[in-house]
Amino acid sequence: EAGADQVVLMFEKSSVLAGQVVGPDGKGMQARVFFFYDAFPEVGGSPYSTEPDGRFELDVPSSYEGMVMAMHLTDQENQVRVEGVKAGAKNLRLQLK
């Protein structure tokens, strides 16, 4: 709050979300990946470009619960979302059309 005399910052250990984006043929493909918090759906992490084979690892707070979204690099209409993701998920598979 503006004018506050004390500000308390709380840090928590980070965790990882990991997985792969695949195309319609089931083969890994490069894409953009985003994550959004259930409690604050309008607040998400910066877009992350996957590796060429579609693999990704995102650092999130250990208390993270939310949605992970993948988007095609050139066709922004081509998206897929996985809801109910929790910190520590390591085998996410997001298949684009």
N, C-alpha and C positions, 0 to 999 in steps of 0.2 A: 504494500500500500504506500502511496506517496507520502513522504514525511515521516515514515516509520523510523523509530530509533534503533530497533533491533530487527535483524533478519536472520532467521534460522534456516540453514541449508542442511538437508539430510541426503546423504549419499548412500547408495546401495550397490551391492555387488552386481556386476553385469552377468548376463547369460547370453547364449547364442541361439538363434533360429537358423536352421540349415536345411537345405533341400535342393531341388532341381526343377527348372522350368523345361518342359518338353513340348514339342509340336504335335500336330495331329497324328504323325507317324510314330509317336512315342520316343523319338530321338531327342536328346538334349539340344536346346537352342538358346542363343543369347537373347535376353529380354531385360526389361526394367522391373525391379521388385520394390514394393513399398510395404510399410507396416503401419497399422492404425490401432490405437488403444480403444478398447470397449468403453471405458469411462469417458473418453474424450475423442469421439470419432472424427472430429474436425482437425485433430492434431495427429500428424503422422511423421514418420522418419523421412529423411531426404531420399529421393529415388536412388537406387543402387543398381548398377549394371552388373549383370551376372557374368561369369566366365563364359568363354565361347561355347562350352558344352552345357550351359544353362545352370551350372552349380552356383550356389550362393551361401554366404554366412552373414547374418546380421547380428550386431551386438544390440541387445535390449536389456532393460532392467530385469532383475531376477523375479520381480513381481508382475511382469508383463502378461497381459491377457488381451487378445484382440484378433484382428484380421490381417492376413497377408494377401497382397494382390500382386499379380504379375501382368505386365502389359507388353505387347509386341513392340519392337523398336520403331517400326515405321507405320503401323496400323493401330492407332490409339483406341479404336473401337474393339479390338481383339484383346479382351481382358479375362482373367479368371481370378476368383477370390476364394480363400479358405478362411472360414470363421471359426471361432472357438480355439484359436491357437494359444498355447501357453509357453512361457519361457522354457527353454531346454528342448523344444521340439527339434528333432534332427533329421527326420526323413520326410519332410514336406515334398509333395509332388504336385506341381501346378501345370495342368495341360491346357495349352492354348489351342484355338481352332485352327 
